[in-house]
Structure formats: C-alpha cells, structure tokens
C-alpha cells in the first residue's frame, strides 16, 4: 500500500474513476483505494489523481510521478519529499 523509498514514498493504488467526488476510501486488496471524479479517457483520471494527491499531501505536482498502471485501475505512484509517517497520516492508515 505505502512503502518508503529513497527520498519519498511509493503508493500502490486502486483507482475508481467517474465517482461523485475525489476521496481516499481505504484499503482494497492490499492497495489504497481512491475515488476520482474524472473519467478514464485520454489520461484525464491520471491527471486528476496527481492533482488530488498534490492537494492532499500539500506538495507540487512535479513531485508526484505515475510509474506504473497508466491505462489500468491499479497504479503505482511515487511522491518525492514525503516521509512514511506523514503519508500514513494523510491517507489515514
């Protein structure tokens, strides 16, 4: 779900696009489930996910990188400059 890496954290996510609001739902099959309002079309959900994470952890979007799962619901994201404990607090784990 959340693992510490050099310089930040890596999140293993399950994304539910086209939701009524952007929110962290909790755990889903060992991943962190996040609902996103954007549809999964032309990378809109990925862009919305990065914007949502940026606001949630209060870091610039350039510090958030989608490293796996561009076209699927299961995604891996790295957030530079965020420590493990702060990440757990933001995602209520």
C-alpha positions in Angstrom: 0.0 0.0 0.0 2.5 2.6 1.1 6.2 1.9 1.2 9.2 4.1 2.0 11.7 4.7 -0.8 14.8 6.9 -1.0 13.6 10.5 -0.9 9.9 9.7 -0.5 7.1 7.1 -0.6 5.6 4.7 -3.2 1.9 4.2 -3.2 0.1 1.2 -4.6 -3.3 2.4 -5.6 -6.6 1.1 -6.9 -8.5 3.9 -8.7 -12.2 4.2 -9.2 -12.9 6.8 -11.9 -16.2 8.6 -12.6 -17.0 8.9 -8.9 -19.2 11.6 -7.3 -16.1 13.1 -5.5 -12.4 12.8 -5.1 -11.6 10.9 -1.9 -9.4 8.3 -0.2 -11.7 5.3 0.5 -9.4 2.9 2.4 -7.8 -0.4 1.7 -8.8 -2.6 -1.3 -7.0 -5.9 -1.9 -3.8 -4.7 -0.3 -3.9 -1.3 -2.2 -5.1 2.1 -1.2 -8.4 2.8 -2.9 -9.0 6.3 -4.2 -12.1 7.6 -6.0 -11.6 10.2 -8.7 -14.3 12.2 -10.5 -12.6 12.3 -13.9 -13.4 9.6 -16.5 -10.7 7.2 -17.6 -10.4 8.9 -21.0 -7.3 10.4 -22.6 -5.4 10.3 -19.3 -7.9 12.5 -17.5 -8.2 10.2 -14.5 -4.4 10.1 -14.2 -4.1 13.8 -14.3 -7.0 14.2 -11.8 -5.3 11.7 -9.5 -2.0 13.6 -9.5 -3.8 16.9 -8.8 -5.8 15.3 -6.0 -2.7 13.8 -4.4 -0.8 17.1 -4.8 -3.6 18.9 -2.8 -3.9 16.1 -0.2 -0.2 16.0 0.7 0.4 19.7 0.0 3.3 19.1 -2.4 3.8 20.4 -6.0 2.5 18.1 -8.8 6.1 17.8 -10.2 7.0 15.8 -7.1 4.3 13.1 -7.9 5.1 10.6 -10.6 2.9 7.8 -12.0 5.4 5.0 -12.5 3.0 2.1 -13.3 -0.6 1.5 -14.5 -1.2 4.4 -16.8 -4.0 2.6 -18.6 -5.4 0.5 -15.7 -7.1 0.9 -12.4 -4.1 -0.4 -10.4 -1.5 2.2 -10.3 1.9 2.8 -8.6 2.8 6.4 -7.7 5.9 7.9 -6.2 5.8 11.0 -4.1 9.1 12.8 -3.6 9.7 14.6 -0.4 7.1 12.9 1.7 8.1 10.6 4.6 6.3 7.4 5.5 4.6 8.6 8.7 3.3 11.8 7.1 1.9 9.7 4.2 0.1 7.4 6.6 -1.4 10.4 8.3 -2.6 11.9 5.1 -4.1 8.7 3.9 -5.5 7.8 7.4 -3.7 4.4 7.6 
